[in-house]
Amino acid sequence: MNTLYITGAGVSAESGIPTFRGRDGYWTIGSTNYTPQEMATRRMYRDNPAEFLRWYYQRFVAYRNHGPNEVHHWLADKNLITQNIDGLDGKAGNTDYVAIHGRIDKMALFDDEELPAEMIDAPWDRVDEAHLTDSLLALFRIDGAPRLGHSYKPHVLLFDELYTDNYGISEAQQRMFEADRIVFMGTSFSVNITQMALMIARELDTPVEVVDPEPVPVPLSNVTYHRMRASAYVREQQA
């Protein structure tokens, strides 16, 4: 059976990384001056790159040395799309997964969203925290405003950006259409990619499973709920 796994922040929460929409989630707690929905945008990167880069560094990059948990290791040889940007699936050994929202450990030239972008390692480990703002701007080649084709942008999908092939959207859709079963693990179904998967599952009558201690009801008839954490589900599959 060709099973497609689609994972969300609940999977990485077991590695000590905050979720996005929980009480202490990334999208729940704002910065001093901006909401997360204002901060995590291409517009903010263009208009206030120093604030943008500091925000990403202090929120996401602080967890860059966290390691994968047993769920990531179990998924290492699986057909996988992840919404997470932490790169833990790669650390666990999955070499063929789709990081549909990007990866915080990568960056790419700031350019037209539709143009192919080469990903390179982000220089977070070279940041001088004693001179945080100047260091970040220098490492991302930003002098004043970001310049197309010159400055670098963290390889993360922002609220005002589109799913493109730089984030693997064509590959993700193909995997959804080819799946005999789709298993959602640790996701709140609050982003477009999960809605896309549900629409395809409805169209093809693909069986769907939802793994979550408090699963969101899914408006499909062919759904099985596993009311447990992802780690408990994995142990159950291994038993």
Protein Blocks (a to p, Z undefined) as FASTA:
>chain_A
ZZdddddfklmmmnopacfklmklmklpccfkbcfklmmpfklmmmmmmlmmmmmmmmmm
mmmmpccdfklmmmmmcccddfbfnlmmmmnopakbccfkbpfkbccddddfklccdddd
dfklmpcfklmmlmmmmmnopghjacehkaccdddddfkbccdfknommmmmmmmmmpcb
dcdehiahlafklmmmmmmmmmnopacddddfbacddfbfbbcdddddfklmmmmmmZZ
